[in-house]
């Protein structure tokens, strides 16, 4: 989770997905988690652990989500 400077407002949730996220059961659990966060007004950003972007790309992608959500 990334929180605002007030330490009380969640801006975005981050999850690193590995190979286990390709199973049907895990995808169903991920969908449920994504819907719960969305209903609370929290964006979920997923990154594949095997294809981790650079720190600069992570920062850019997260700021895009935070600014548009």
N, C-alpha and C positions, 0 to 999 in steps of 0.2 A: 504494500500500500504506500502511496505517496499522499501525504497530508499537507494542507495549507499551513502557512506560518502560524496560524492560531492553534495548531496541533489538535484541532477538533473537527475540521472539515476534511473528509476524505476526497481527494481529487481523482484518483485512479487506482485500480487494483492491477497488479502485474502477476502473471503466472508463466512459469517456464514449463513448457510441455516437452516431454521426452517420448520415447517410442511407445510407452504404455497408453498414451492418449489416442492411439489409433484403434483401440478396441471399442466395440459397440457399447459395452457397459461404461467405460470411462467417458466416452463421448456423451452418453446420456447424463452422467453425473456432471460433466462440464457444462452441458446445456442448462441443467437445473441451477448450477452455481451462477452462470452468466445471467439467467433470468432473475434470480434473486437479487443480484447486485444491480441490475438495470432497474428493477422495481424500487430500489433504494436510491436511485439517481447516481449510481457509481459505475463508471465505465470500466470494462475489463479489457486489458491488453495482453495478448498472448504472444510469446516468442518461443520458437522451437529451439530447444537446448542444443541440438546438433548444428544449428545454423545461427548461432548467436551473432547479432550485428555488433559493430563497434560501439564504444561508449557514446561517441558523437551521434551515431544513428539512433541509438536508444533514446538519447536526450531529445533529438528532433522528433521522433515518432511519438514519444510521450507528450511533448509540448503540443503537437498537433491535436492529439486527443483531448488534452486538458482544455485547450482554447476553443475547441468545437463542441464540447459536451455541455 
